Every structure is written in C-alpha cells, then in structure tokens.
C-alpha cells in the first residue's frame, strides 16, 4: 500500500497516511506504524502530527485509539506533547543510519547524554586542581628514593598515618596505621576480602541490604558468595532478620540508594549480633562526609573495632579517577588482606598515595569537603524546590545526606519514565535495578537522581529536562 507524505517543510501534520498491519489490534498496529515512520526518517524530528480526531477519521479508528498510541509514544520518548504546541516527533528520535531523509541534525548517542543525572559520581569540574597539584609537587619533591621501587601492599605509611588522624576526627573511627590497608576502592576491597571461589579472607553467606548496587552483587556472586537480602524501613536495614550469616554488608551513614542512616538501636543490635555469632560487619562509608540536615553520623566501626571492617574511598569526595580507598581492619584480618593483595602494591599509585597524605595533612581535604558539602546542599535544595514547583505530586526522599535523591513515582510508571528520559537525552537510574532479586520487599517505583554530576552551568537545564519526563499526576 503506497503512502503519501506531506512536504516536511510545512510541518503542520495535515495528512498522515499509515498502513496498520500486524498482530495486537489497531492500537498496537498504530504504535508500530508511527514508530517505524520515525525510525526510517519519514517523520523528521519536530514534525507536528495530526490531532487525535483528524487521524482517527483518516484511519477509521476510534479517537481513544489514537490518543492512547500518542501517549505511549510520548512515554517512550518518540513524541513530545505540550499544550498549545500539539504532538510532535521528539528531537532525540533519530532515523536509522543510511536514511535519505534527515530534516535536522541531532546529537549522536555515542557522545553521551545531554544531561547526566546518574548517581555515583561527583562534579568533575570541581576537582581541586591547584591544591592537588601543590600536594603532588610537595610529595614528589620530598619523596625518598624508595618510593620509586616496589610498593608496600599495605600502602604508604604517610597515607595510613594521615587517614588514622582524619578518620578518627571526622568519622569517629578507632584505629592505627598498622590496621589500615590501602586499596583502589570499594570493589577492590570486596575482591580482596572474598577472593575468587571462596579463597578470600571472608566467606559467605553475606547479608546485604535489599537495595544496593547490582555490580557489587555480581562481583560477590562471581566469587561464589551467596548474598541474603535484609528488608529496609525508615530506620534502615532490618538487622533483626540476621540469622546464620557470617557477615553483613551495610551502608549505615546513608543507605544506598533509598537514603537515611541506620538507627542507633539497630547499630547497637548489629554489633551485638556480630559478638554473639562471631560475625563481622562490612561498613561501606561511601558518602558519610556529605550530610546536610542532621548531625554527623559517626562510623559503626567506633562501636567495636574488632567486629567491623570500615571501607572508604575518595571516589565521591574527590574523584573516582584517583582509584584510592582504604580498609580499616580488625587485627585478625590484616595479614589475610595483605596476603590477598600480594607482595607488591599493584593497584594504587604510590605517588597518588603520597599526594593524598599531604592533601589531608595540610587541611586541603577538609576544606574541599566543606566547600563541596555547601555546593551539593545548594543543588539538593534547588532540586527539591524545582520539583515542588513543577511536579508537586512527586515525593522526594533520602535527601538529608549524600549526592542523590529518590523520587517516588506512581506504580507502574518507572520503566516508561526512564525510557522517556533516555530518549530526551537525560541519563538517570530507575530504582528497580538496585533491588535484590531475592528480596521479599514490595517493589517500589522510583528514580534515583544524582545531583552532583552536572557542572554548575548545566544544572538548571538538567532539572528542566528532568521535569519534562516525569509522569503527570
């Protein structure tokens, strides 16, 4: 069946001839036909589509069929709909490669999203280049010759001493340099602790929070570690559900990703469990330094240094590019961690370790964290205010600390919202991928929105784009 197309330069959507074929009824056929027309380039970005009533009359279908098809394609990001402007082909809806009909250039997907609201990374433009360079120069000038030989797997003594002082002062950690092992980050710490095939320092089963990073679960599964999910509520992980697990992994300062600290009674309860069972607590202190509306929550490690492995890094506070982290270990695990790491430092640059030691000792790290805490709080406040104005039906949670917020969505809308955001060039995460596949918690629909990644000049546009893809009330 031949199709007749209006001159795209007119962009008025006066006529639109489509062939409705295939299974699934008229609505499904119309969605397929419109999607194919956009993919092939026959409907160029910005083209205005006919009103519901006109297209329904032309195709001989019910008006609601056209309205439902348009709504589905808007949710998927193929179309946009604004009052007074009608329904149009979205700017991000690109034709297939090789199409001869390209009305306007659109950004290639390979270049990445226009607006990055994914969680997990700080504002790269805020890295303290001048202060870090000053520390690097001092470290390089003062470094003894041995620095340029094989590195100590425990890490440079200078850094372990600086971390001992800083963690005690800022996080309430009780330790000494001999019980700190430098690593390249949290994932590296897990690999050292659990090894491959059960050959690490610790063994499973490992209790984990019902929501967390899927990457960490995959890493543990590859090491042969079975993970057991703990439900979450407003007080954090339900540690009363711990039974015969050998260890438990928690994010007590700010539960990832749902937000909120582990309640004081549960902190005490999990310590009691570890003492009674001979177990160990892995404390992921991934953004304990960034709190806004409450007093600082100290590390669980301070309650019992012999029952808690405290793990931190500079990935959120400075940059993941530095690949620097640390484990504060109970004495009985130090030798095992060093044996797992090997005879030489093969992960964290010794010069970067010395630079970080100087950066901490000179107070530059404290100043940077305080400055970023103010910036991220301002961004958090701006996100909350923007949503209150433009999407008051969307509940925002988990914002008392950290670098992200959770937006609660109406049931059944998470998947379509994430898809629509991707088509509009907005990168963000849905809540579902963080859910442990074996948890018995009721699934929640939501978005995990990081507000740290965009640069200052791009943040306002990112928030506008976010509001444009949220489901209506």
Phi and psi in degrees as a GROMACS rama.xvg file:
@    title "Ramachandran Plot"
@    xaxis  label "Phi"
@    yaxis  label "Psi"
@TYPE xy
-70.6047  145.832  UNK-2
-112.572  140.542  UNK-3
-110.695  132.063  UNK-4
-122.042  139.767  UNK-5
-71.6258  148.094  UNK-6
-54.2322  119.458  UNK-7
-62.5747  -21.3849  UNK-8
-64.8672  -26.436  UNK-9
-74.0838  -36.1919  UNK-10
49.0046  43.5867  UNK-11
-113.662  -6.60348  UNK-12
62.7928  34.3774  UNK-13
-70.1269  -44.2951  UNK-14
-127.213  142.904  UNK-15
-151.483  101.468  UNK-16
-98.2906  121.525  UNK-17
-128.942  150.867  UNK-18
-103.256  117.071  UNK-19
-96.4667  104.541  UNK-20
-136.195  168.267  UNK-21
96.7498  174.749  UNK-22
-76.1673  166.069  UNK-23
97.5588  5.15625  UNK-24
89.2882  176.428  UNK-25
-67.3407  -39.1452  UNK-26
-62.3686  -48.5629  UNK-27
-62.9801  -39.0621  UNK-28
-65.4797  -39.8402  UNK-29
-66.3349  -40.9716  UNK-30
-61.4139  -44.7115  UNK-31
-62.0087  -43.9522  UNK-32
-63.9063  -43.3306  UNK-33
-67.3004  -41.7231  UNK-34
-63.2232  -42.3901  UNK-35
-65.3563  -37.0944  UNK-36
-64.1632  -37.3024  UNK-37
-71.3725  -46.0352  UNK-38
-56.4532  -43.7895  UNK-39
-75.368  -13.1355  UNK-40
92.1191  0.780156  UNK-41
-70.9686  -26.1145  UNK-42
-111.756  105.586  UNK-43
-79.7783  155.88  UNK-44
-54.0449  134.527  UNK-45
93.9206  -11.9123  UNK-46
-64.2225  131.986  UNK-47
-86.4022  130.245  UNK-48
-89.2804  158.497  UNK-49
-63.6725  153.564  UNK-50
-60.4499  159.097  UNK-51
-50.3133  -50.3862  UNK-52
-64.4887  -40.7185  UNK-53
-65.1222  -48.6639  UNK-54
-66.9946  -38.2334  UNK-55
-60.2243  -41.9447  UNK-56
-66.1751  -40.838  UNK-57
-64.6983  -38.0177  UNK-58
-92.6768  -11.4402  UNK-59
72.5973  37.4111  UNK-60
-123.413  169.785  UNK-61
-70.5764  148.901  UNK-62
-59.4599  -39.6141  UNK-63
-64.0267  -28.6362  UNK-64
-63.974  -44.6965  UNK-65
-66.4211  -43.0543  UNK-66
-60.5129  -43.2951  UNK-67
-65.75  -39.9846  UNK-68
-64.5826  -44.5999  UNK-69
-59.4308  -45.0959  UNK-70
-61.2301  -41.6711  UNK-71
-63.5709  -42.7938  UNK-72
-72.3445  -28.3604  UNK-73
-66.2339  -44.5742  UNK-74
-62.7535  -34.3952  UNK-75
-80.5496  -12.2687  UNK-76
94.74  3.57471  UNK-77
-74.7344  -33.7686  UNK-78
-125.581  163.112  UNK-79
-126.753  148.99  UNK-80
-137.422  120.188  UNK-81
-134.338  141.92  UNK-82
-61.8192  129.527  UNK-83
88.9325  -12.0036  UNK-84
-115.599  -10.4831  UNK-85
77.009  -167.234  UNK-86
-102.698  128.104  UNK-87
-131.642  160.399  UNK-88
-70.2795  132.086  UNK-89
-66.4009  149.668  UNK-90
-64.0146  -29.1213  UNK-91
-85.5123  -6.43096  UNK-92
-78.3875  96.8075  UNK-93
-91.2139  144.696  UNK-94
-71.6479  164.052  UNK-95
-64.2678  153.001  UNK-96
-60.2257  141.118  UNK-97
91.5175  -7.14094  UNK-98
-66.3316  140.049  UNK-99
-87.7981  -3.52362  UNK-100
-116.303  94.4399  UNK-101
-126.418  105.839  UNK-102
-79.1369  -29.0418  UNK-103
-152.455  151.648  UNK-104
-79.9294  140.754  UNK-105
-127.303  154.328  UNK-106
-61.4356  138.038  UNK-107
-71.9421  144.123  UNK-108
-63.2777  -29.6555  UNK-109
-62.6808  -19.8918  UNK-110
-80.3024  -4.69802  UNK-111
90.7054  173.547  UNK-112
-70.8462  155.556  UNK-113
-74.1045  -32.7054  UNK-114
-130.715  116.823  UNK-115
-102.566  104.565  UNK-116
-114.55  27.8551  UNK-117
-76.1183  150.216  UNK-118
-78.9971  163.074  UNK-119
105.911  -10.8867  UNK-120
-129.484  145.37  UNK-121
-81.3997  178.656  UNK-122
-73.2084  107.734  UNK-123
-63.3117  -28.8073  UNK-124
-70.6533  -14.1203  UNK-125
-94.8711  4.81594  UNK-126
-58.0008  132.923  UNK-127
-78.5333  75.1941  UNK-128
-59.2041  -47.4662  UNK-129
-64.6214  -46.0454  UNK-130
-66.7123  -39.44  UNK-131
-66.5709  -41.07  UNK-132
-61.6834  -40.1796  UNK-133
-61.9549  -43.0219  UNK-134
-66.1619  -38.9887  UNK-135
-64.5738  -42.1091  UNK-136
-63.8398  -45.1639  UNK-137
-62.427  -42.7517  UNK-138
-61.8958  -42.7464  UNK-139
-68.2124  -40.299  UNK-140
-68.6948  -35.3543  UNK-141
-95.155  -4.67364  UNK-142
-67.1515  131.045  UNK-143
-69.0208  162.296  UNK-144
-59.5973  -31.6745  UNK-145
-61.5944  -20.9136  UNK-146
-59.0889  -30.2614  UNK-147
-90.5835  12.2569  UNK-148
-104.571  -166.416  UNK-149
-59.209  137.967  UNK-150
-85.9485  150.294  UNK-151
-69.8798  126.996  UNK-152
-62.1871  -22.1633  UNK-153
-72.2998  -21.8844  UNK-154
105.255  160.824  UNK-155
-62.4667  137.199  UNK-156
-59.0172  -37.9169  UNK-157
-58.2747  -42.4344  UNK-158
-71.3444  -40.5438  UNK-159
-65.9798  -33.7392  UNK-160
-69.1884  -43.2355  UNK-161
-63.3436  -40.2316  UNK-162
-67.504  -36.6615  UNK-163
-57.7233  -46.4482  UNK-164
-68.5357  -45.7601  UNK-165
-66.109  -47.4  UNK-166
-64.8901  -34.7618  UNK-167
-65.8898  -43.0397  UNK-168
-74.3976  -44.3859  UNK-169
-93.3968  -27.6979  UNK-170
-122.97  -1.8505  UNK-171
71.7638  25.6801  UNK-172
-85.0184  135.378  UNK-173
-107.204  112.625  UNK-174
-160.629  -173.332  UNK-175
-145.746  160.808  UNK-176
-55.4302  -33.3535  UNK-177
-69.5735  -11.0929  UNK-178
-108.808  12.8951  UNK-179
-108.663  130.33  UNK-180
-119.251  122.882  UNK-181
-76.2675  140.559  UNK-182
-139.676  -174.795  UNK-183
-96.9369  2.31177  UNK-184
147.421  -177.425  UNK-185
-65.3736  -42.6589  UNK-186
-61.2734  -40.7174  UNK-187
-62.6229  -39.2579  UNK-188
-60.8831  -43.4084  UNK-189
-61.0326  -42.3534  UNK-190
-63.0357  -39.1101  UNK-191
-67.9519  -39.7714  UNK-192
-75.1469  -35.2227  UNK-193
-110.156  -12.6867  UNK-194
58.808  -155.61  UNK-195
-121.167  132.588  UNK-196
65.0564  30.3081  UNK-197
81.8458  13.1391  UNK-198
-94.7044  14.2307  UNK-199
-91.1431  -166.628  UNK-200
-70.5787  -37.9845  UNK-201
-113.312  163.878  UNK-202
-130.053  155.562  UNK-203
-83.5116  -178.24  UNK-204
-72.5225  151.947  UNK-205
-117.104  123.737  UNK-206
-78.2322  136.784  UNK-207
-133.871  162.864  UNK-208
-71.3497  147.209  UNK-209
-60.872  -25.3892  UNK-210
-119.859  130.376  UNK-211
-171.933  -172.141  UNK-212
-76.075  123.922  UNK-213
-61.7976  -31.4909  UNK-214
-60.0956  -39.6952  UNK-215
-68.1027  -40.366  UNK-216
-62.3363  -40.668  UNK-217
-65.2974  -40.5755  UNK-218
-61.4404  -44.1801  UNK-219
-66.9221  -40.742  UNK-220
-61.9947  -39.2611  UNK-221
-63.5265  -26.7181  UNK-222
-87.9925  4.78425  UNK-223
78.5913  20.7696  UNK-224
-97.8211  123.37  UNK-225
-83.9149  130.156  UNK-226
-106.293  140.385  UNK-227
-119.117  118.593  UNK-228
-76.7395  139.506  UNK-229
-104.006  130.815  UNK-230
-61.7856  160.056  UNK-231
-121.863  148.469  UNK-232
-142.392  -164.439  UNK-233
-65.6837  -14.5497  UNK-234
-101.617  8.54534  UNK-235
101.431  -154.638  UNK-236
-68.5126  141.917  UNK-237
-81.1772  80.2717  UNK-238
-70.1676  -11.9836  UNK-239
-69.0783  -12.7531  UNK-240
-85.1558  -4.28169  UNK-241
-64.861  136.297  UNK-242
-128.835  -96.9744  UNK-243
-101.349  12.5562  UNK-244
-64.8973  150.548  UNK-245
-85.7295  -23.4938  UNK-246
-153.316  163.093  UNK-247
-138.372  136.244  UNK-248
-106.278  122.27  UNK-249
-130.082  154.891  UNK-250
-116.47  72.6234  UNK-251
-70.6281  -26.759  UNK-252
-71.6048  -35.6321  UNK-253
-161.936  98.5066  UNK-254
-53.3356  130.713  UNK-255
-102.351  126.029  UNK-256
-104.021  1.57183  UNK-257
-74.4008  -21.8956  UNK-258
94.7571  160.658  UNK-259
96.7688  143.568  UNK-260
-84.2963  160.474  UNK-261
-72.6078  126.474  UNK-262
-59.8838  149.314  UNK-263
-57.3255  -39.6435  UNK-264
-65.6373  -33.2554  UNK-265
-77.0289  -30.942  UNK-266
-60.5482  -46.043  UNK-267
-64.8771  -39.5531  UNK-268
-64.9247  -39.4329  UNK-269
-72.1766  -30.9965  UNK-270
-64.5455  -43.8903  UNK-271
-60.2328  -41.1495  UNK-272
-61.0749  -45.9184  UNK-273
-62.6456  -39.0293  UNK-274
-67.9502  -43.4848  UNK-275
-69.8033  -36.4466  UNK-276
-95.5202  -9.14994  UNK-277
71.2144  25.4589  UNK-278
-92.4441  -176.494  UNK-279
-138.271  146.397  UNK-280
-106.792  127.191  UNK-281
-97.2534  116.549  UNK-282
-103.588  108.694  UNK-283
-88.7549  104.908  UNK-284
-97.6722  52.2044  UNK-285
-64.4426  -30.4786  UNK-286
-146.328  40.9078  UNK-287
-62.5923  -16.9016  UNK-288
-83.6384  -14.8433  UNK-289
-105.087  90.9684  UNK-290
-125.556  150.674  UNK-291
-126.691  -49.2961  UNK-292
-111.425  14.882  UNK-293
-148.326  166.335  UNK-294
-67.2999  154.267  UNK-295
-56.7194  137.674  UNK-296
-100.489  114.763  UNK-297
-68.8533  167.46  UNK-298
-71.8356  143.904  UNK-299
-62.5785  -29.5077  UNK-300
-54.191  -33.3998  UNK-301
-63.5229  -19.5716  UNK-302
-76.6991  -30.4827  UNK-303
-163.528  91.2146  UNK-304
-61.5582  -17.9911  UNK-305
-90.4232  -2.49239  UNK-306
-120.574  0.875331  UNK-307
-129.519  132.731  UNK-308
-101.594  112.103  UNK-309
-93.9862  124.518  UNK-310
-122.317  128.301  UNK-311
-141.482  173.166  UNK-312
-160.946  176.832  UNK-313
-102.298  13.5448  UNK-314
-61.4448  -37.5548  UNK-315
-92.3786  -33.9554  UNK-316
-80.8648  -34.9716  UNK-317
-117.594  -72.2804  UNK-318
-170.558  138.85  UNK-319
-67.7592  -16.82  UNK-320
-67.6857  -21.0926  UNK-321
-72.9815  -26.4202  UNK-322
54.3807  53.6812  UNK-323
-129.981  128.073  UNK-324
-149.546  -174.658  UNK-325
-156.074  152.369  UNK-326
-117.736  128.329  UNK-327
-101.539  112.444  UNK-328
-110.25  145.977  UNK-329
-59.0283  149.688  UNK-330
-56.4858  -34.9218  UNK-331
-69.6743  -13.9555  UNK-332
-103.844  -5.02306  UNK-333
-64.0383  -49.63  UNK-334
-62.6371  -39.4103  UNK-335
-65.175  -39.4686  UNK-336
-66.4011  -40.1031  UNK-337
-67.8808  -38.5953  UNK-338
-64.2507  -38.2495  UNK-339
-67.0044  -32.0231  UNK-340
-76.7764  -31.1626  UNK-341
105.489  174.67  UNK-342
-74.4848  -21.1807  UNK-343
-128.104  153.13  UNK-344
-70.3294  115.647  UNK-345
-118.138  10.1761  UNK-346
-126.297  -56.2823  UNK-347
-98.7036  125.212  UNK-348
-57.2545  130.542  UNK-349
-64.8765  -37.6331  UNK-350
-66.7344  -38.1358  UNK-351
-65.5763  -36.6402  UNK-352
-61.6287  -44.5982  UNK-353
-66.6383  -36.0747  UNK-354
-65.5151  -43.3914  UNK-355
-65.2916  -38.6086  UNK-356
-58.265  -46.1607  UNK-357
-66.0164  -41.5276  UNK-358
-59.2717  -39.4785  UNK-359
-74.287  -46.8517  UNK-360
-64.5536  -32.6151  UNK-361
-83.8788  0.100778  UNK-362
84.9839  0.124734  UNK-363
-66.4435  -34.7597  UNK-364
-65.6926  -44.4838  UNK-365
-59.9593  -45.2895  UNK-366
-63.3281  -40.9496  UNK-367
-65.0069  -44.4697  UNK-368
-62.2851  -43.1314  UNK-369
-63.3432  -41.4403  UNK-370
-64.1875  -43.5697  UNK-371
-71.3951  -31.1186  UNK-372
-61.7473  -41.285  UNK-373
-66.5272  -41.9096  UNK-374
-65.5188  -45.5735  UNK-375
-70.0977  -32.3923  UNK-376
-64.7131  -41.0942  UNK-377
-61.3033  -41.0121  UNK-378
-66.4076  -41.581  UNK-379
-57.908  -47.0146  UNK-380
-61.8783  -38.0347  UNK-381
-68.4211  -38.7555  UNK-382
-61.4685  -47.453  UNK-383
-63.2551  -42.7522  UNK-384
-66.3407  -40.3889  UNK-385
-64.198  -42.468  UNK-386
-68.0788  -38.2158  UNK-387
-62.4347  -32.2828  UNK-388
-82.0535  -43.1947  UNK-389
-104.062  -19.4807  UNK-390
-144.665  62.1768  UNK-391
-64.219  -15.4037  UNK-392
-79.9595  -8.4378  UNK-393
-94.1443  120.588  UNK-394
-82.494  134.951  UNK-395
-110.788  128.099  UNK-396
-131.472  168.985  UNK-397
68.6966  31.5324  UNK-398
-106.27  7.60518  UNK-399
-75.2657  -14.843  UNK-400
-159.225  172.282  UNK-401
88.4949  -168.338  UNK-402
-120.753  14.3302  UNK-403
-149.482  165.564  UNK-404
-129.961  158.153  UNK-405
-109.784  125.581  UNK-406
-101.964  118.647  UNK-407
-78.7903  130.292  UNK-408
-111.969  157.104  UNK-409
-59.1173  145.993  UNK-410
-53.727  136.454  UNK-411
84.3755  6.33652  UNK-412
-111.362  -5.74739  UNK-413
-63.1447  -49.015  UNK-414
-62.5862  -46.8315  UNK-415
-66.9594  -32.9611  UNK-416
-68.7792  -43.0091  UNK-417
-63.2577  -39.6851  UNK-418
-66.8105  -43.6458  UNK-419
-62.57  -39.6649  UNK-420
-61.8778  -42.9026  UNK-421
-61.2144  -40.7583  UNK-422
-69.3895  -24.9908  UNK-423
-92.6269  8.2484  UNK-424
81.6199  19.949  UNK-425
-108.485  115.568  UNK-426
-93.7918  120.385  UNK-427
-153.381  172.217  UNK-428
-111.962  140.808  UNK-429
-80.4825  164.759  UNK-430
-77.1175  -29.5917  UNK-431
-57.0748  -42.3171  UNK-432
-62.4498  -17.5715  UNK-433
-87.9002  -6.65947  UNK-434
-81.5991  130.524  UNK-435
-63.7959  131.143  UNK-436
-64.5604  -16.5283  UNK-437
-107.741  9.20109  UNK-438
-74.1977  150.013  UNK-439
-99.9211  9.70402  UNK-440
-69.8793  146.64  UNK-441
-65.2998  130.733  UNK-442
-64.2836  141.267  UNK-443
-114.121  139.828  UNK-444
-91.6056  131.609  UNK-445
-173.967  174.014  UNK-446
-121.393  139.993  UNK-447
-102.559  107.114  UNK-448
-109.031  114.582  UNK-449
-85.305  130.244  UNK-450
-110.661  10.4632  UNK-451
-95.0325  -29.9416  UNK-452
-67.8002  -47.4443  UNK-453
-61.4497  146.977  UNK-454
-69.8802  165.996  UNK-455
-59.1708  -43.0897  UNK-456
-71.9222  -19.5246  UNK-457
-98.6208  -6.69271  UNK-458
-67.3502  -42.4896  UNK-459
-60.0743  -44.3896  UNK-460
-64.2889  -35.417  UNK-461
-64.5637  -40.7806  UNK-462
-67.6253  -39.438  UNK-463
-61.6555  -42.6622  UNK-464
-65.7428  -37.5901  UNK-465
-60.6549  -49.3057  UNK-466
-60.6461  -28.352  UNK-467
-72.2228  -16.2174  UNK-468
-109.864  -2.77708  UNK-469
-70.8727  145.507  UNK-470
-67.1067  149.338  UNK-471
-72.2353  165.671  UNK-472
